[in-house]
Amino acid sequence: MSPARRDPADPGLRRAALATALVFATNGFLLGSWVSRLPATRDRLGASVAELGLVLLGPGFGSLLSMPFSGRLCRRYGSRLVVAATTVAASAALVALAVAPTLVGLGAALFAWGSCYGSWDVAMNVHGSAVEQRAGREWMPRYHACWSVGGIAGAGCGALAASASLPLVLHFTAVALACAALVGVALRSFVEDREPRRSRAPGMPADDRFSEVAPVPAPADGHPADPGVAHPGDPAPGPPEGERSRPPERVPAAIHRPRGDRDPGRDPGRDPGRGRGRVLTGRLLVVGVVTLCATTLEGAAADWLALFLTDERGATASLAAAGYAVFAVAMAGGRFAGTAVAERLGRHGAVRAGGLVSLAGVLLTVLGPGLPAAYLGAALWALGVCLVFPAAVSAGGETPGRPADAIAAVTTIGYGGFLVGPPLIGLLADRVGLGRALLVLLVLAGGITVLAPAVRSRRTQPAAQPAA
């Protein structure tokens, strides 16, 4: 059931939105802090580039294994509890990264850290979806913009710590305590998004299958409103309680009803005969493809843009780094403006336009003349792709019956794109050159444009939307 929409200006809803943004920023800050101290970690353990690259697969695999189960945890316990638990666990694991004595220990700590971090990512997106749905607004891009800002701040603080030769354990302990404290403050303003547990209807067996059957109130005359449906309070036909009952398929479905099973005509999106609707519906699979295209585009820029500018455009290391900085700043700026864009063009319209803009950006980056054209292309590349992943998360949150599980599926696919896509670009570049390999991204940008209708909003926008 979708949460009731409230006035976006409601103070409690505003506080929840700000709290969600703070959690996103804190999540990004923790990641930026870790990435900024990778050189120090390598030097501490005396690892080669190949050895470090191998252990860095740990957090990716840990996230991919934990994230599919995170939606179920949010559905049962609420995103507040899951965010709290995973924040503490991820912060503790960050400290473990600073004291791991061997590469094997570092790999194990990274796997644990990635598992906690990925679940935290899912839970905060679940809460962000719940808040924006209650407000009837497109706030998800702003949350992801705050994540980008947090990552930049974490990397900046890490650079300062490195320049001051601050020991890893002191730096990471301070970051862990700060992250836990900030999230603890934010959780006080979270809304309740746990799926309500319905009590057993009178006269129903004490079986877990019936734990979510809501009693149907009878009219004043005591008879069911629908003559074709038996009242849950009526005695079930068959042997007395304690004796063996007839098989469920021979008993009227209105009385012996599996968990959550309702008339499919009354609850669209649910599969009759199953407790809940399927998570991987046709629509969500298409949303997943859009997500995969977007995260591969974003990950390719993170991994290969600076190297492309160095090898193909003759840029110095500092100018190449500036090229990726242009991409990162444009990504954050585009997401801050994303709420207004998505509400003006519609979520699917913004994604379709984004696919076209990112296509133009990749073309200009790879084929344009000189560094200025490459910088402009990088900005367009980022502006085009920046809204796609937030839009996909919002679309997943509107899945009937199992929004938390759908968000978990979308974010898992997104992480898969980050993990698998850029290495595939590298393998292709080894055969045809990096510039030609990056042109493959044009196909992904075109796919986003064509498949954009899959993320179309399913909720009605408010007639009047106050500025946010």
C-alpha positions in Angstrom: 0.0 0.0 0.0 1.4 3.4 -0.9 1.8 5.8 2.0 -0.7 8.7 2.2 0.6 11.8 0.6 1.1 14.8 2.9 1.8 18.5 2.3 5.4 18.8 1.2 5.6 21.9 3.5 4.8 19.7 6.5 7.6 20.3 9.1 7.9 16.6 9.9 8.3 15.7 6.3 10.8 18.5 5.8 12.9 17.3 8.7 12.7 13.7 7.3 13.9 15.0 3.9 16.8 16.9 5.5 17.7 13.9 7.7 17.7 11.6 4.6 20.0 14.1 2.8 22.4 14.1 5.8 22.5 10.3 5.7 23.3 10.3 2.0 26.1 12.9 2.6 27.5 10.9 5.4 27.5 7.7 3.3 29.5 9.5 0.6 31.9 11.1 3.1 32.8 7.6 4.5 33.5 6.3 1.0 35.5 9.4 0.0 37.6 9.1 3.1 38.5 5.5 2.3 39.3 6.1 -1.3 41.5 9.1 -0.5 43.8 7.0 1.7 44.3 4.2 -0.7 48.0 5.2 -1.4 48.7 5.1 2.4 47.0 1.7 2.7 49.1 0.4 -0.2 52.3 1.7 1.3 51.5 0.4 4.8 51.2 -3.2 3.5 53.8 -2.9 0.8 51.3 -4.1 -1.8 51.8 -4.1 -5.6 49.2 -2.5 -7.8 48.0 -5.9 -9.0 47.7 -7.2 -5.4 45.8 -4.0 -4.3 43.5 -4.3 -7.4 42.7 -7.9 -6.4 41.7 -7.1 -2.8 39.7 -4.1 -4.0 37.3 -6.5 -5.6 36.2 -7.4 -2.1 33.8 -4.5 -1.3 32.1 -4.9 -4.7 31.4 -8.6 -4.2 30.4 -8.0 -0.6 27.8 -5.3 -1.7 26.4 -7.5 -4.4 25.8 -10.3 -2.0 24.2 -8.3 0.8 22.1 -5.8 -1.1 19.5 -8.2 -2.5 18.5 -9.1 1.1 18.5 -5.6 2.4 15.1 -4.8 1.0 13.6 -7.7 3.0 15.2 -6.3 6.2 13.8 -2.8 5.5 10.4 -4.3 4.9 10.4 -6.2 8.2 12.3 -3.9 10.5 12.1 -0.5 8.8 14.9 1.5 7.2 15.7 3.4 10.4 16.9 0.3 12.2 18.8 -1.0 9.1 20.5 2.3 8.5 21.5 2.5 12.2 22.9 -1.1 12.2 24.8 -0.8 8.9 26.2 2.6 9.7 27.8 1.3 12.9 29.0 -1.8 11.2 30.5 0.0 8.2 32.1 2.6 10.5 33.7 -0.2 12.6 34.9 -2.0 9.4 36.5 1.2 8.2 38.7 1.3 11.4 39.5 -2.4 10.7 40.8 -1.4 7.3 43.4 0.8 9.0 44.8 -2.0 11.2 44.5 -5.1 8.9 48.0 -6.7 9.2 48.1 -8.5 5.9 46.6 -8.3 2.4 44.4 -11.3 3.2 43.1 -9.5 6.3 42.5 -6.3 4.3 40.5 -8.3 1.7 38.4 -9.8 4.5 37.8 -6.4 6.1 36.9 -4.9 2.7 34.4 -7.7 2.0 32.7 -7.0 5.4 32.9 -3.3 4.8 31.3 -3.6 1.4 28.5 -5.8 2.7 27.6 -3.3 5.4 28.0 -0.3 3.0 25.9 -1.8 0.3 23.0 -2.5 2.8 23.3 1.0 4.1 23.0 2.3 0.6 19.8 0.3 0.0 18.2 1.3 3.3 18.8 5.0 2.8 17.3 4.8 -0.7 14.3 3.0 0.7 13.7 5.8 3.2 14.3 8.5 0.6 11.7 6.9 -1.6 9.2 6.7 1.3 9.7 10.4 2.0 9.4 11.6 -1.5 6.3 9.5 -2.1 4.6 11.0 0.9 5.5 14.5 -0.3 4.5 13.7 -3.9 7.8 15.3 -5.1 10.9 14.2 -7.0 13.4 14.6 -4.2 15.6 11.6 -5.0 18.1 13.5 -7.2 18.8 15.9 -4.4 19.6 13.1 -2.0 22.1 11.7 -4.5 23.6 15.2 -5.0 24.2 15.3 -1.3 26.0 11.9 -1.6 28.3 13.4 -4.3 29.0 16.4 -2.1 29.8 14.1 0.9 32.2 12.1 -1.3 34.0 15.3 -2.3 34.2 16.4 1.3 35.5 13.1 2.4 38.2 13.0 -0.2 39.2 16.6 0.7 39.5 15.8 4.4 41.5 12.7 3.4 43.9 14.8 1.4 44.4 17.1 4.4 45.0 14.1 6.6 47.5 12.7 4.2 49.3 16.0 3.9 49.5 16.2 7.7 50.8 12.5 7.8 48.0 11.6 10.1 48.1 7.9 10.9 45.4 5.9 9.1 44.0 4.5 12.4 43.5 8.0 13.8 42.0 9.3 10.6 39.6 6.4 10.1 38.6 6.3 13.8 37.7 10.0 13.7 35.7 9.5 10.5 33.9 6.5 12.0 32.9 8.4 15.1 31.7 11.4 13.1 29.7 9.3 10.7 28.0 7.3 13.5 27.2 10.6 15.3 25.8 12.3 12.3 23.6 9.4 11.3 22.4 9.1 14.9 21.2 12.7 14.8 19.5 12.1 11.4 17.6 9.0 12.5 15.6 10.9 15.0 13.7 12.6 12.1 13.2 9.5 10.0 9.6 8.5 9.2 8.2 5.1 9.9 8.3 3.0 6.7 8.2 -0.5 8.1 5.5 -2.6 6.4 2.6 -2.9 8.9 2.0 -6.4 10.3 -1.7 -7.2 10.2 -3.2 -9.0 13.1 -4.9 -12.4 12.7 -8.6 -12.1 12.0 -11.1 -13.5 14.5 -11.7 -17.2 14.1 -8.7 -17.8 11.9 -6.1 -20.4 12.7 -2.9 -19.3 14.5 -0.8 -20.0 11.4 1.8 -17.7 10.0 0.1 -17.9 6.6 -2.8 -15.9 8.0 -0.7 -13.3 10.0 -1.4 -10.5 7.4 -5.1 -11.1 6.7 -6.9 -8.0 7.7 -10.4 -8.4 9.2 -13.2 -7.1 6.9 -15.7 -5.0 8.9 -19.3 -6.2 8.6 -22.2 -3.8 8.0 -24.7 -3.0 10.8 -26.9 -6.0 9.8 -24.0 -8.4 10.5 -23.9 -9.7 6.9 -21.0 -9.4 4.6 -21.2 -6.4 2.2 -20.4 -8.7 -0.7 -22.7 -11.8 -0.8 -20.1 -13.7 -2.8 -17.3 -13.3 -0.1 -17.5 -15.0 3.3 -16.7 -12.8 6.3 -13.4 -13.7 8.0 -15.2 -14.0 11.3 -17.5 -16.7 10.0 -16.6 -20.3 11.0 -14.6 -22.1 8.4 -16.2 -25.3 7.0 -14.5 -28.5 7.9 -13.5 -30.5 11.0 -13.3 -28.8 14.4 -10.1 -27.0 15.4 -7.2 -29.4 16.0 -8.3 -31.9 13.5 -6.9 -32.3 10.0 -8.5 -29.8 7.6 -9.2 -30.3 3.9 -6.5 -29.3 1.5 -6.4 -25.6 0.8 -7.4 -26.0 -2.8 -10.7 -27.6 -1.8 -11.6 -24.9 0.7 -13.2 -21.6 -0.4 -10.4 -19.1 -1.1 -12.3 -16.4 0.7 -11.8 -18.3 4.0 -8.5 -20.1 3.7 -6.5 -17.3 2.2 -2.7 -17.5 1.9 -0.6 -14.6 3.4 -1.4 -11.4 1.6 -3.3 -13.1 -1.2 -6.1 -10.9 -2.4 -8.3 -10.5 -5.4 -5.9 -9.5 -8.2 -8.5 -7.2 -9.5 -8.5 -5.3 -6.3 -4.8 -5.1 -5.8 -3.0 -4.6 -9.1 0.6 -5.8 -9.4 0.1 -8.9 -7.2 0.2 -12.4 -8.4 -2.8 -14.5 -7.4 -1.8 -17.5 -5.4 1.4 -15.8 -4.1 1.9 -14.0 -0.8 3.3 -10.9 -2.5 3.7 -9.6 -6.0 6.8 -10.6 -7.9 9.8 -8.2 -7.5 11.3 -8.7 -11.0 8.3 -7.7 -13.0 8.7 -6.8 -16.7 8.8 -3.1 -15.9 11.4 -3.5 -13.2 13.6 -5.5 -15.5 13.5 -2.7 -18.0 14.3 -0.2 -15.2 17.2 -2.5 -14.3 18.6 -2.3 -17.9 18.3 1.5 -17.7 20.2 1.5 -14.4 22.9 -0.8 -15.8 23.4 1.5 -18.8 23.6 4.6 -16.5 26.0 3.2 -13.9 28.3 1.8 -16.7 28.4 5.3 -18.2 29.2 6.9 -14.9 31.7 4.2 -13.9 33.5 4.5 -17.3 34.0 8.2 -16.7 35.4 7.6 -13.2 37.8 4.9 -14.3 38.8 6.0 -17.8 38.2 9.7 -18.4 41.4 11.0 -16.9 43.4 8.2 -18.6 41.8 9.0 -21.9 42.7 12.7 -21.6 46.3 11.8 -20.8 46.8 9.2 -23.5 44.6 10.4 -26.3 44.6 14.2 -25.7 48.1 14.6 -24.4 47.0 16.3 -21.2 49.3 16.5 -18.1 48.3 14.6 -15.0 46.9 17.7 -13.4 44.8 18.7 -16.5 43.5 15.1 -16.8 42.5 15.2 -13.1 40.8 18.5 -13.7 38.8 16.8 -16.5 37.3 14.3 -14.1 36.7 17.1 -11.6 34.6 18.8 -14.2 32.6 15.6 -14.6 32.1 15.2 -10.8 31.1 18.9 -10.2 28.6 18.7 -13.2 27.2 15.5 -11.7 26.5 17.0 -8.3 25.2 20.3 -9.8 22.9 18.4 -12.2 21.4 16.3 -9.3 20.7 19.4 -7.2 18.8 20.8 -10.2 17.2 17.5 -10.9 14.1 17.9 -8.8 13.0 21.0 -10.8 13.9 19.3 -14.1 12.1 16.0 -13.3 9.0 17.8 -12.2 8.9 20.0 -15.3 9.6 17.3 -17.9 8.3 14.3 -16.0 10.7 11.7 -14.6 10.7 9.8 -17.9 11.1 13.0 -19.9 14.2 14.0 -17.8 15.7 10.6 -18.3 15.1 10.6 -22.1 16.7 14.0 -22.4 19.5 12.8 -20.2 20.2 9.9 -22.5 20.5 12.3 -25.5 22.7 14.8 -23.6 25.1 12.1 -22.4 25.3 10.7 -25.9 26.3 14.2 -27.2 28.8 14.5 -24.3 30.5 11.2 -25.0 30.8 12.1 -28.7 32.2 15.5 -27.9 34.7 14.1 -25.4 36.0 11.4 -27.7 35.8 13.1 -31.1 36.0 16.8 -30.2 39.1 18.9 -31.0 41.4 19.7 -28.1 41.0 19.8 -24.3 38.3 22.5 -24.1 36.0 20.3 -26.2 36.8 17.3 -24.0 36.0 19.3 -20.8 32.7 20.5 -22.3 31.9 16.9 -23.4 32.7 15.6 -19.8 30.2 18.2 -18.4 27.5 17.1 -20.8 28.3 13.5 -20.2 27.7 14.0 -16.4 24.6 16.2 -16.8 23.1 13.6 -19.0 23.6 10.6 -16.8 23.2 12.3 -13.4 19.4 11.9 -13.0 19.1 8.3 -14.4 20.1 6.3 -11.3 17.9 8.4 -8.9 15.0 8.1 -11.3 15.4 4.4 -11.4 15.4 4.2 -7.6 12.2 6.3 -7.5 10.6 4.0 -10.1 11.6 0.9 -8.1 10.0 2.5 -4.9 6.7 2.6 -6.7 6.5 -1.1 -7.3 3.2 -2.3 -5.8 3.5 -4.5 -2.8 7.3 -4.8 -2.5 8.9 -1.4 -2.9 11.9 -2.1 -0.6 12.7 -5.3 -2.4 12.5 -3.5 -5.8 14.8 -0.7 -4.6 17.2 -3.4 -3.4 17.1 -5.0 -6.9 17.7 -1.7 -8.7 20.6 -0.7 -6.5 22.2 -4.2 -6.8 22.0 -3.9 -10.6 23.5 -0.4 -10.3 26.4 -1.7 -8.3 26.9 -4.5 -10.8 27.2 -1.9 -13.6 29.9 0.0 -11.6 31.7 -3.3 -10.9 31.6 -5.0 -14.3 31.1 -2.3 -16.9 34.4 -0.3 -16.6 36.6 -3.4 -16.7 34.9 -4.6 -19.9 35.6 -1.2 -21.4 39.3 -1.8 -20.4 39.4 -5.2 -22.1 37.9 -3.7 -25.3 40.4 -0.8 -25.1 43.3 -3.3 -25.1 42.1 -4.4 -28.6 40.8 -1.3 -30.3 42.2 1.6 -28.3 40.5 3.5 -25.5 38.9 6.2 -27.6 37.1 3.6 -29.8 36.2 1.6 -26.7 34.5 4.6 -25.1 32.3 5.0 -28.2 30.5 1.8 -27.1 29.0 4.1 -24.4 26.9 5.7 -27.2 24.9 2.5 -27.4 24.2 2.7 -23.7 23.2 6.3 -23.9 20.8 5.5 -26.8 19.4 2.6 -24.7 18.6 5.0 -21.9 16.8 7.3 -24.3 14.7 4.5 -25.8 13.8 2.8 -22.5 13.1 6.0 -20.5 9.3 5.4 -20.4 9.9 2.5 -17.9 10.7 5.0 -15.2 7.6 7.1 -15.7 6.1 8.1 -12.4 3.0 6.2 -11.2 1.9 8.8 -8.7 -0.2 11.9 -9.3 1.7 15.1 -8.8 0.2 17.7 -6.4 -1.7 20.5 -8.1 0.5 23.1 -6.4 4.1 22.4 -5.4 5.7 24.9 -3.1 9.4 25.7 -3.6 11.7 23.2 -1.9 
